[in-house]
């Protein structure tokens, strides 16, 4: 950043000049022509303090502990919610068509199990199914798919609400910092 010096005029105003103007003539707002001192003499003039220089120089920050906690909380909640949304959108997408691919994989595993049965065990399994009917032990695959799909829907809704809360917290901490700067 270029250093800017304030050259005083007889009218009382100060004209900003930089080192590149050393030895040249500049005009004041009052119309008077001023001679800019040499480079060596510029260092004796008052330096202009810009807003950036004040911020770099250690002006009191408008951030406080509450805003920092709000910002951190909002950022953390937003990141966690985003990860949850991505995961459950992926899970919901897998189960969108009723989990057909998942069901086929499940049935293939069941078929592989039948291939390894001894003839006596296969006969016992057949007689058991003939008396009880075709049943599924535990939760049927179609119910599992519906459960996963419903669970993903609930998690998506919760994660969207959490994302909203996180973004509101982030925005509030940033707007609060901007408002205190304006005062």
N, C-alpha and C positions, 0 to 999 in steps of 0.2 A: 504494500500500500504506500502510495506517494505521500510524503510529508507536505502539509499545506501550512503556509505561514500567513499571518495577518499583518498587512502593511497599513499603518495608520495614515489617515488623511487629515488635513487641517479642518475639515468639516466635522470631524469626530467619528466618522464611519471607518470601518476597517475593511480593506480589500483583500480577498484571498489570493495568494500567489504561490507558485511552487518553484522548485529549484530550476526547472527548465526555463523560467522567465527571468532568471538572474541577469541584471544589467539592462533589461528591456524597459519600455514604457508601458504603463497600464492606465486605464481610465477609471476614475471613481464614479459613483452614481451621480455625484454633484457636477461632473464634467471636468474636474481638474485632472491634469496629467501628472502621474506619479512615477518617479524613477525607482525601479526595483533594485535593491542593493545587490552587491556582488554575492557570489555563492558563499564566500567566507563570512560576510556580514549578515546573511540570512539567519544564521543560527542565533543571532541576538534578538530577532523578532519573536513575538508571541506565536505559538503554534496553535492551529485550529484543532479542537477536539471534536471528532465526529462521533456519531452514535455507535459505530462499530468499535472505535477506539475506546469508548467508555465501557462497552461490554467486555472487550478484551482486557481492559485495565482493571477489571474487578468490581464493576458496579454491582450493587446488591441485586441478587437474583430474585425474580418474582416467584420462583418455585419454593415451596415449603414442604414440610414432611407430609402434610395431608394430600397435597397435589401429587407428590411422588408416590404415595401409597395408592391413590386412586388410579394413577397412570399404570403402575405395576400390576395392580389388581385387574384393571381392564385389559391390559395386554395379555396377562396369563390366562384369564377366562376366555378371551377371544381365541387365543392359540389352541387351548384345550377343546373349545367348542368346534373349531375348524377341523381338528383331527377327528373328533367324534362324528361330525357331519360327513366327512369323506369316507370314513370306515362304514358308517351305516348306510350311506348312499350306495356304496359298493355291495354291501350285503343285501340291501333291498333290490338292487339291480339283478343280483344272482337269483333271487327268489321271485322276480317279477312274473315270469311265465309259469308260476306254480312250482318252481324249483325242479323243472323237468330234468335238467342235467344232473342235479343232485340225486333225484329219485332213481334215475337210470344207474348211476354209480352205486347206490344203495342196493338196488336189485341185482346188479352184477356181483356184488360181494356175497349176496345170499345164494346166487347160482353157483358161485365158486365153492361155497360151503357144501352144497349138495353133491358136487362132483367128487368130493373126498370122503363121502359116507361109504361105509362097508355095506355090502348087500343086505345084511340082517338089519343094520341101522336104518337103511333107506326104506325097507319094508315096514319097520316099526313106525317110522315117520309118516309113511303113507297111511297106515291103519289109524294112526292118531288123528291125521287130518280128515280121514273119512268119517270118523265118529264125531269129532268136534266141529268140523267144517274148516274152511280156510280162515285162520285168524292170524293176527300179528301180535307177537309178544311185545309188551311194552306199548309205547306210543307209535301209532302208524306214521309212516313217512309223510303222508299228506297233512297230517295234523302238526308234525314237526315243522314243515315248511310254512304252514299258516302261522304257527307260533313265532317263528323267526321273523317272518314278514311283519307281523303285528308289533313285535318287540322293536324291530328296526324303525318302524313308523313312530313309536312312542319316543325312542331315543332321538330320532331326528327332530321331533317337535321340541323336546327338552333342550337339545343342543342349539337349535335356532333361537330359543328364548335366552339361553346363556350367552350366545353370540351377541344378541341385542343388548343384554345387560353390560357385557364387556365393552361394546362399542359406545354405549352411552357413558360409561365410566371414563373411557379414553377421551371422548369428546368433551365431557365436563371438565376434566383436568386441563385440557388444552385451551378451552374457551375461558376457563377461570384464569389461566395464566395471561391470556391476551387481554382480558378485561382489566386486570390489575395494572398492566403496562399502560393502558389507555388513560388511567386515572392520574 
